Amino acid sequence: MRASAEAWSWELMRDLGVDPARVVEVAAGSEPATRAALLVVDAGDRRASDGALAAGVLKSVRAGLASEGHVLVVGGRTEDAPELCSLRNALWPHLHVVRAYRMKRGEPVLRIELGGSTRLPHVATSDGYAVLALERLVAMSPATTAQKFDKNAAGWNGVPGAPDYAHFRWMRKLLAVLGKPRRGESALDAGSGAGWVGIEAAKMGAVVSSFDPSPEMVKFVLANAASEGVKVEGRVGFCEKPPFDGPFDLVLNSGVISFSPDADVFLDGLCGVVKPGGRLVIGDLNPRSRGMTRRRTQKPIVPVREMNASLREDVERGLERRGFRVEWRRFYQLTSPVPELIHRSKSRVVQGGLLAANRVACAVDGALGSPLAPLFDSWILGATKAAR
């Protein structure tokens, strides 16, 4: 490894808190003799294309990364956000970048994470960059997912009375309303989060069960249902293997498939609990939206689900292969040019005009169809399972 890269890579290791004895450093494409908890891969001066560099990194990873270890790809020149995004995209879907560093000689090292940027106490001794990554299947493992949701359960629940709360509730209510649960029908809120989809279905008269990977989320489901005066059963589980045998008249699934490392296994589990002749309503992020596309080209660190999101038509084909007939299609959440507006805006406009625009946009999508896709950050499908 080049002496300059070695000097500041060890500075980054201090920030990562990694035991130096468990670190192995190699040039991209080289195969280390032992496996490491932190594999530092030297990208050189980046004369190679991102694709060629990614291929070299993956070769080193397969030979030298310990189970659940991290990869630190380091280079000898300072990269701006678009270049870091390009490298991140080249490493996907094998590796998911969770942190980036920018080094400029004589200046504090800049650490870039999902929550923002931080200047570290130590000063860079040379120019360079680094991206820290996990193998995708580790980043999206059941244990990682459950831990993530346990940690952030309160945020996913929303804050009653906050300016964005009406928008938050409306998005969940939309899925249940489009599902049209009938009084007395059995309904499953699969991957419930804080339970608002199932709660809306229960208010319309359905007998609702729900599950979520996070025990903390399940606690919110039960508390929120009680506060709304309805009963919802809550369990811990994943859509790949639901904790209910079913079958259910109606299955509701909002914003969950993008968290799954294998969409086919996910759909197998989800479709298996729908009663023959029953209905499935499923929605998620739209990776083709202008806002999502811009984030992937401008933000070096984005949530793994944004990288992993499925196209609506791919999910539709998956449902058809499993014996479903798609009855209707929608795009919704008209927030371009800012995706995930709920996390960015605290103004009253969320409760007023923009919320009304979302409703209209969802209503007209059925008539205008896929040409509208770039305008919307989310999609929904409604499908019926073939009767035996």
N, C-alpha and C positions, 0 to 999 in steps of 0.2 A: 504494500500500500504506500502511496505517496506520503512523504513526510508531512506536508502541509495538511492533508486530509486526516492523517493520524492525529495530529496535534489538536484540531478542534473537534474531531469525533469523540475524543476522550472527554472534552468539556461537556458535550451533549450527554454522555453516559452519566456524568455527575448529576445532571438535571433529571435524568430518567431514574436515578437511584439503582442502577444495575451493578451487581457485583462484577468487577473486572475479570475475575477468574472464570466467569460464565460467558465471556464475550469472545467471539471469533471474528476476525477481520479478513476479508478476501476481496479480490478484484471481481467485477461482474463476470460471470461465466465460469469462474473457478469453483472447484468442488472442495470444500474444507474437509480435513481429515476427521474432525469430530463435530458433533452437533452442539449448538449453542442456544442459550436462552435469549441472547441478543446477537443476531448475525449482522455485522456491519459490512455492507457491500459497496465497494468503491466504484462509482460510475465514471471516474476519470473526468475529462473535460467536456463530455457530452458531444463529441463529434458524431457518435452513432445516433441513429434515429431513436425515438422513444420506443418503437416496437422492438428494435434490436436490443436496446438496453433492457427492456422488460423481459425479453427472452433469456438474456444472460442472468438477470436477477433471479428468475424462476429456476434456472438450472442450479444456481448456488443454493437457493432455498430448499429445493428437493433433496439436495445432498447434505445440507448442514443445519437446518433449523429444527430445534427441539420442539416437541409437542407443545402447542399454545405459546410458543416463543414469538418474539418480535423481530422484524427486519428493519434495519436502518440503512436506507440508500443514501449515500453521501456523494456530492460532486464538488468540483473545484472551481466553480464560478457561481456568482450570485444569480438566482433565478427570480423573475417576477411572477405574480400570481398566474398569468396564463400559461407559462411554461410549467409551473408546478401542477396545474390542473391537467395539462397534457400528459405529464408523466403519470399522475394518478390514474387517469383514464386508461393508459396503456397497461398499467399493472392490474387493473380490474379485468375479469372477475376473479382472478386467482388471489389477489391481495387487496385489502382495503386499507387505505391510508387514514390514519387517525390523528396524525400530528405532523406539522412541518416546521422547519427551522430555516431562517435566512441569516447568513453571516456576511458582514462587511467589515473589512479590516479596520480596527480602531473604534468600532461601535459596538454597543451591547448586542448580544445575540437576540434575535426576534423569534419567539415561539408562537406558532399559529395553531389554535385549536378550534373546535366547534363553537365554543363560547366566546371567541375573540382572540386578540393578540396580546402578548406580554413580553416586555423587554427584560431579559435575564440579567442578573448581577454581573456576570463575567463578560469581558470584552473579547470580540473575535480577533484572533491573531492573523487571519487570512480570509479571503473571500470564499464563499461556498454556500451550499444549501444541503438540506437533508429532509427526507420524508420517512416517517415511522409508520410501519404497516403491520397488520395481522393477516394471517390466512383468512380468506373469506368465510370458510366453514367454521373457524374459531370465532370470528367476529359475530356470526349469526347463529351460534350454537344455542340450544335450549337454555343451558345454564346462564350464558351471557345475556340472553334476552330477558329471562326472569329477573336476573339481578338488575338490569337496566330499568325495567319497569317498576320494580320494588323501590329503587332509589328515586325515581321521578314520578311516583304515583300521584302525589299531590298536584303536580303541574298538569298532568293529563286529566285530572278531575275538573280543572277549572276553578276559578275563584268566584263564588257567588257575589254579585254586586259589582264586579269589575267591569270596565267598559266593554271588554271583548266577550263577556259571558253570554250575552244573547246570541251572538254569532256562533259561539262554541256550541250552545244548545241547539240552535237551528240546524247546524250541519248534521248532528246526530238524529234529530227529529226527522229530517228529510228521508233518511234511509228507511225508517220505520213507516213513515207515511206512504212512501212509494211501494212498500211491501204489502200494504192494505191488509193487515191482520184482521181476521173476523172474530167476533166474540166467541170464546170457547175454544179457539184453535190453539194447538200447541206450537210454540215458537221458541227458537234457540238463538240467543245472542252469542255468536261464536267469536271469541277474541273480544270480550266485552269492554275492555278498558274500565272506565268508571261506571259503566252500566247504562248510559243514557239512551242508547238505541233500544235495549230491552225494556227500559222503563217506559218509553213512549209506546212501545207495542203493548205493554201491560195496561196502560191507560186506555188503549183502544179495545181492551177486552180479551187479549190473548193470555194464555197461561204460559208464562215465560220461565225458561231455564237459561243459564248463562255460564260461561267459563272464561278464564283468562290465565295466562302463564304466571302472573304475579299474585301471590297471596295478599299483598297489600292492596292491589286493585280490587280483589274480590271483597275485601273489607269495605271499600268505598261503594261497591255495587250494593251490598246489603244495607249500608247506612243511607245511601241516596234513595233507594227504593222505599225504605221506611219513611224518609222525610217527604216523599211524594205521595205517600198513602197507598202504595201498591206492593204486591209481593213478587219477588223475583228470587229464584233459587240460584245460588252462586257456587261454583266449584273451581278448582285449579286444574288447568290442562291446556293442551295445544290443539290447534286445528288438525295437525297431522294425525293425531290420535285422540279424538274428542272423549271427554270423560262421561259422556252420555251415549247410550246405545241408540236412542231415538226409536223409530223414526219420527220426524217432526213435520207438521204441516207447512211450516215456514222457517227458514234459516236465514238469519241476517248477519252479514259479515262486513264490517266497515273499517277500511284502512289497515288490514292485517296481512294480506298476501305478500306485501313488499317486505315484511319482516322474515319471511320464510326462505331458507336456503335452497329449497327445492319446490317449485311451484306445482309440479306434477303430484308429488306426495301430498302437498297441502290440499289440492283439489280432490284427490282420492279420499282423504279423510273427511273433508267438508261435504262432498257430494254423498258420501255413504250414510249420513244421518238425515238426509232429506227423504221423506216418504214418497213412494211412487205416486205421481200425480201432484206432489207437493211443490213448493216454490222456494227458490233461492234468490236472494238479493245480495249482491256483492259489489263493493266499491273500493277504490284505492287511488293512489297518486297517478297523475298523467305525466309520464316522463317526456312527452313531446310538447308540453306547454312552454310558452315563451319564457316564463319565469324560471321553471326548472332547468331549461336548456341554458339560460344565462348563468344560473348558479353553478352549473357544472363547468362552465368555461371561465368563470371569474373568481370562484371561491375554492381555494385548495382543499379545504376540509368541508365535506357535506355529510349528513347522516347516511349510514349504510343503506337505509331503506330507499333513499333517493337514487342511489346507484343501482339498486336491485329492483326498482319498480317495474311491473309488467305492463305492456300495452293492453288496452282494452280488447282489441281484436284477438290477441293471443289467448287471453283468458276465455273469451267467447268460444274460440275453437276448442279449447280444453274442455269446456262444458259440453259442447256438442259431441265430442268423442265419448263422453260419459253418459250419453243418453238424455241430455237436456235440450230443450228448445228455447232459444232466447226470444223473449216476448217484447222487450223494450230496451232502449239504450239511452243513457243520459251523460252529458258532461255537466259539471257544476263547479262551484267555488270560483267565481269570476274575479280573480285577484291580480291578474296581469296588470302591470309588470312586476308586482311584488308577490311571489308565492308565500304561502303560509302567513297570510296577513294577520291572523290571530296572534302570532308571535311578534309582530313588528309594530302593529298599530294599537294605540291606547286611546284613540279619539272616539267621539260619539258617532262619527260617520259609520262605524261598524254596525250600530244599532239602527241606523236610519236608511239613507239612500242606497248605500252599497248592499245592505242586506236585502232590500227590495229588488235591486238589480240581479242579485244571485237567484232569487226566486223566478224572475222572468227568464233569465238565461237558461235555467234548468228546464222551464216549460217549453221553450222554443227549440231546444236541441233535438227533440224527437222528430221535428219537421225538417230541420236544416242539416242535421247529421254531422259526419266526421270533418267536413271542412272547417268547422268551428273548433276543432280539437286544440289548436295552439293557444286559444284564448283562456282555456280552463285548466286549473291545477288538479282536478279530480274527475273521476268517471264512476258511473254506476251501471250495472246490468241487472235485469230481472229475467229469470229463466224458470221454466217448469220442467220437472222430471217426468220422463215418460212413464205412463201407467203400465203395469204388467199385464 
